[in-house]
């Protein structure tokens, strides 16, 4: 509760009865959202009302509908469907992300690179 109180109102539990009245605290508790820690604790919703959970479920439904649609097209087509299904973009999965290099650097090369950087830094002083 302290986290929700602090992030949403700027008060902490230490302020109750002083700067934060008991009536204001009661109003806060009655109106706290289901996606807050206190709301989950009070409502026992297990996170089902959070936007993140809802968005994840909708993205899964979107992906499933694409699979079903592809299967229907494949069932009514004489040619095999080669088109890949693109899943709905999730947070942290940037398609346009620039990739650098082709894989992991060998340990020996990494050590050599680090040693060169250390020597260069020490030589500049």
N, C-alpha and C positions, 0 to 999 in steps of 0.2 A: 504494500500500500504506500509505503514511503516514496518509492520510485514514481508511482503514478501521481501522487500528491505533488511531488517536487517538479516533475516535468510538465504537468498540466496547470498548476496554480502558482508554483514558486515557493510554496510552504512545505515544511516537513512536519513529521509527527510531533516534534518538540514545540511547534507553534500552536498546537491544539490547546484551547482554553485561554490563549493569550491573543496573539495577532490573528489567529484563525479561530473563529467562534465555533462552538459545538453545533450550532444551527447550520453554519456554512459547511462544516464537515459532513453533516447528515445529508445536506443537499448534494454535495459532491459524490457521496457514496450511492445515493439513489439514482444519480444521472451518469455514473461512470459508464463508459462504452464497453461493449462486450469484447473488444479487441485489446483492452488494457489488462494488466496482470491482475488487478483487483476484480475486474469484471469476469475474467475467466475463473478466478477463485470462488467468487460468489455464485456465478451462474452455472458453473460446472458444464461449460459448453465445449470443452476440449478443443477450442480453437476453430470450431465450425463457422462462427460468424465473422471471422477475420477476412479482410480483403485478400490477403495473400493466399489463404486456403481457397477462397472462392475463385480467384484468378487461376490458380493451379488446376482446379477441377474443370473450369471452363476450357483451359488450354488442352487438357486431356480429352475432353469431349470433342473439341475441334479436331484433334489428331485422330480420334476413333472414327469420326464421321468421314474424314478423308480416306481412311482405310476401307470403310464400308463402301464408299462411293467408288473407289478404285476396284474393289472386288466385283461390284455390280457391272462396271464397265468391262472388266475382264471376262465376266461370265457371258456377256452378250456380244463379245467380239471374237472374231475368228483369229485375229492376230494377238500374240501375247503383249501385254501392257508392260513396257519397259520403263515407263516414267517413274522416277523415285518420288516418294512422298516426303514433303518438307514439313517437319513438325513446326507447330506454332512457336515463335521465338520466346524463350524464357529469359528471365533476368540473368545477366552474367554470361549469356551466350551471344556474343556479338558476331554476326556473320561477316562483317566488314573489318574485323580485327586484323591488323597487320601482323603477319607472322615473320619472325626474324630467324634466320638460320634453318637448318634442315634436321636438327636433332640436338642431342646433348653433346656438350664439348667433352672430349677426353680429359681425364683428371690431370694427366701430365701437361697438356696444353693449358689448362686452367691455372695450374701452379706456376707455369712459366709466365703467363700473362700477369698474374698477381705479383710475382717477383719483379717484373719489369716496371709495374706501376709503383711498387714500393721504392725501387731504386730511383726512379724518375722523381718521385715526391721528395725523397731524401736529398737528391742532388740539387733541387731547386732552392733549398734553404740557404 
